[in-house]
């Protein structure tokens, strides 16, 4: 799916819909230091996330007047996490787009729902069950690959743990680009220090992680060969 990544860090986010997905997203964003507005028709649901949101509002977000009243266009991003009501999800996404919301993320129930959201102009569509299934399959088949993200058709970024046989060796000796057809973009040290411009003489230490970029098939093949 051709999802667009945000161009900058989002500091103010509105979450519309507080089912399981919306609630977990609200908690995660708040934990990352975002200012989060949590919105739902149910007063009970907004009350349940009150400790994990900067502000809460009880209202029907499928109504344009309600979106205007909460200042929806003032947010860096809006997450449409409406649960079972596909029609409300689509109407809300369309209204947000027409109002000029900067960046829209929407939860979809299935591929057809996702296609409609993309045609409307939603920037990033999530199908939670499908995404979880893919991550589970990848965990079982490529346990050395973490956080695989497709950023363009056929090109992905992935985080991998440095295998034991690479420890203490410089990148030039490992020749990862020629041997595995992927590029090492970032080296993350054991303590979290980031080398965003690794060069040939960079030596990989114990506990290091790499951010690599390349074709999804090549990344998968690399994961299969790592010990």
C-alpha positions as CSV (number, residue, x, y, z in Angstrom):
1,X,0.0,0.0,0.0
2,X,1.4,3.4,-1.0
3,X,1.4,5.1,2.4
4,X,3.0,8.5,2.8
5,X,5.3,9.0,5.8
6,X,5.1,12.3,7.7
7,X,7.7,14.9,6.8
8,X,8.3,15.9,10.4
9,X,7.6,14.9,14.0
10,X,4.0,15.3,14.9
11,X,3.6,17.1,18.2
12,X,-0.1,17.7,18.3
13,X,-2.4,14.8,17.3
14,X,-6.2,14.2,17.4
15,X,-7.4,10.7,17.8
16,X,-11.0,10.2,16.6
17,X,-12.6,7.0,17.9
18,X,-11.6,5.3,21.1
19,X,-12.0,1.6,20.5
20,X,-9.1,-0.7,21.3
21,X,-7.0,0.7,18.5
22,X,-7.7,4.4,19.2
23,X,-7.2,3.9,22.9
24,X,-3.8,2.2,22.4
25,X,-2.7,4.8,19.9
26,X,-3.7,7.6,22.4
27,X,-1.7,6.0,25.2
28,X,1.4,5.5,22.9
29,X,1.4,9.0,21.6
30,X,1.0,10.5,25.0
31,X,3.9,8.3,26.2
32,X,6.0,9.8,23.4
33,X,5.3,13.3,24.6
34,X,2.6,14.3,22.1
35,X,-0.3,16.6,23.0
36,X,-3.2,14.3,22.3
37,X,-6.9,15.2,21.9
38,X,-9.0,12.0,22.3
39,X,-12.5,12.1,20.9
40,X,-15.4,9.7,20.9
41,X,-19.2,9.7,21.0
42,X,-19.1,7.8,24.2
43,X,-18.4,9.8,27.4
44,X,-17.4,6.6,29.1
45,X,-14.6,5.9,26.6
46,X,-13.3,9.5,26.8
47,X,-13.3,9.1,30.6
48,X,-11.2,5.9,30.3
49,X,-8.4,7.7,28.5
50,X,-8.5,10.9,30.5
51,X,-5.2,10.0,32.2
52,X,-3.5,9.3,28.9
53,X,-4.6,12.4,26.8
54,X,-4.0,16.1,27.0
55,X,-7.7,16.8,26.3
56,X,-10.8,14.7,25.7
57,X,-14.0,15.6,23.9
58,X,-17.3,13.7,23.6
59,X,-18.9,14.4,20.2
60,X,-19.9,12.8,16.9
61,X,-16.9,13.4,14.5
62,X,-18.9,12.5,11.4
63,X,-20.5,16.0,11.7
64,X,-18.4,18.7,10.1
65,X,-19.6,21.3,12.6
66,X,-18.3,19.2,15.4
67,X,-14.9,18.9,13.7
68,X,-14.7,22.7,13.3
69,X,-15.7,23.2,16.9
70,X,-12.7,21.1,18.2
71,X,-10.3,23.0,15.8
72,X,-9.4,19.8,13.8
73,X,-7.2,21.8,11.3
74,X,-5.0,23.0,14.1
75,X,-3.5,19.6,14.7
76,X,-0.3,18.3,13.0
77,X,-2.1,15.0,12.4
78,X,-5.5,13.4,12.8
79,X,-6.0,9.6,13.4
80,X,-9.4,8.3,12.3
81,X,-9.7,5.2,14.5
82,X,-13.5,4.8,14.1
83,X,-14.3,1.1,14.7
84,X,-17.2,-0.8,13.0
85,X,-18.9,2.1,11.2
86,X,-17.2,2.2,7.8
87,X,-19.6,5.0,6.6
88,X,-18.7,7.2,9.5
89,X,-15.0,6.5,8.9
90,X,-15.2,7.5,5.2
91,X,-17.3,10.6,5.9
92,X,-14.9,11.8,8.6
93,X,-11.9,11.2,6.4
94,X,-13.5,13.0,3.5
95,X,-14.5,15.9,5.7
96,X,-11.0,16.2,7.3
97,X,-9.4,16.2,3.8
98,X,-11.8,18.9,2.5
99,X,-11.1,21.0,5.6
100,X,-7.4,20.9,4.9
101,X,-6.1,18.7,7.7
102,X,-2.3,18.5,7.4
103,X,-1.8,14.7,7.7
104,X,-4.5,12.0,8.0
105,X,-4.0,8.4,9.3
106,X,-7.0,6.1,9.2
107,X,-7.8,2.7,10.4
108,X,-9.4,0.4,7.8
109,X,-11.4,-2.8,8.4
110,X,-10.3,-4.5,5.2
111,X,-8.6,-3.9,1.8
112,X,-11.7,-2.5,0.2
113,X,-12.2,0.0,3.0
114,X,-8.5,0.9,2.7
115,X,-8.8,1.5,-1.1
116,X,-11.6,4.0,-0.5
117,X,-9.7,5.8,2.1
118,X,-6.6,6.1,-0.1
119,X,-8.8,7.4,-3.0
120,X,-10.2,10.1,-0.7
121,X,-6.6,11.2,0.0
122,X,-5.8,9.7,3.4
123,X,-2.0,9.7,3.8
124,X,-1.5,6.5,5.9
125,X,-4.0,3.6,6.1
126,X,-3.6,0.9,8.8
127,X,-5.4,-2.4,8.8
128,X,-4.6,-3.5,12.4
129,X,-5.4,-7.2,12.0
130,X,-3.6,-7.6,8.7
131,X,-0.6,-5.6,9.9
132,X,-0.4,-7.8,13.1
133,X,-0.7,-10.9,11.0
134,X,2.2,-9.8,8.7
135,X,4.4,-8.9,11.7
136,X,3.7,-12.3,13.3
137,X,4.6,-14.1,10.2
138,X,7.8,-12.1,9.8
139,X,8.7,-12.8,13.5
140,X,8.5,-16.5,12.8
141,X,10.2,-16.5,9.5
142,X,12.7,-13.7,9.9
143,X,13.3,-13.2,13.6
144,X,16.4,-11.0,13.0
145,X,14.4,-8.4,11.1
146,X,12.6,-5.7,13.2
147,X,10.4,-2.9,12.1
148,X,10.2,-3.5,8.4
149,X,8.7,-0.4,6.7
150,X,7.9,-0.1,3.0
151,X,8.6,3.5,2.1
152,X,8.2,3.2,-1.7
153,X,7.1,0.5,-4.1
154,X,9.7,-2.2,-3.7
155,X,12.0,-0.3,-1.3
156,X,11.9,-0.8,2.4
157,X,13.8,0.1,5.6
158,X,14.4,-2.5,8.3
159,X,16.2,-2.7,11.6
160,X,18.4,-5.8,12.2
161,X,20.5,-7.0,15.1
162,X,24.2,-7.3,14.3
163,X,25.0,-11.1,14.2
164,X,27.9,-12.4,16.2
165,X,30.1,-13.0,13.2
166,X,30.0,-9.3,12.3
167,X,31.1,-8.0,15.7
168,X,34.5,-6.3,15.6
169,X,34.6,-6.0,11.8
170,X,34.5,-2.8,9.8
171,X,31.8,-2.3,7.1
172,X,34.4,-2.5,4.3
173,X,35.3,-6.0,5.3
174,X,31.7,-7.1,5.6
175,X,30.9,-5.7,2.1
176,X,27.2,-5.8,3.0
177,X,26.1,-3.9,-0.1
178,X,27.7,-6.2,-2.6
179,X,27.0,-9.4,-0.7
180,X,23.4,-8.8,0.2
181,X,22.2,-5.9,-2.1
182,X,21.2,-3.7,0.8
183,X,22.6,-0.4,2.1
184,X,23.6,0.3,5.7
185,X,22.1,3.6,6.4
186,X,22.4,3.9,10.2
187,X,24.4,2.2,13.0
188,X,22.9,2.2,16.4
189,X,25.3,1.4,19.3
190,X,24.5,-0.8,22.3
191,X,23.8,2.3,24.5
192,X,21.6,3.9,21.8
193,X,24.1,6.2,20.3
194,X,23.3,6.9,16.6
195,X,25.8,7.0,13.7
196,X,23.7,8.4,10.9
197,X,26.6,8.5,8.5
198,X,28.5,5.3,8.8
199,X,31.6,4.9,6.6
200,X,33.7,2.0,5.5
201,X,36.0,2.0,8.6
202,X,33.0,1.9,11.0
203,X,33.4,-1.1,13.3
204,X,30.4,-2.9,14.5
205,X,30.3,-3.6,18.2
206,X,28.4,-6.1,20.3
207,X,24.8,-5.2,20.8
208,X,24.7,-2.9,17.7
209,X,21.7,-2.6,15.4
210,X,21.6,-1.5,11.8
211,X,19.1,0.3,9.8
212,X,19.3,-1.0,6.2
213,X,17.5,-0.1,3.1
214,X,16.8,-2.2,0.0
215,X,14.4,-4.3,-1.9
216,X,12.0,-6.2,0.3
217,X,13.1,-9.6,-1.2
218,X,16.8,-8.7,-0.6
219,X,16.1,-7.7,3.0
220,X,14.2,-10.9,3.6
221,X,17.0,-12.9,2.1
222,X,19.5,-11.2,4.4
223,X,17.3,-12.0,7.4
224,X,17.3,-15.7,6.4
225,X,21.1,-15.8,6.3
226,X,21.7,-14.1,9.7
227,X,22.5,-16.3,12.6
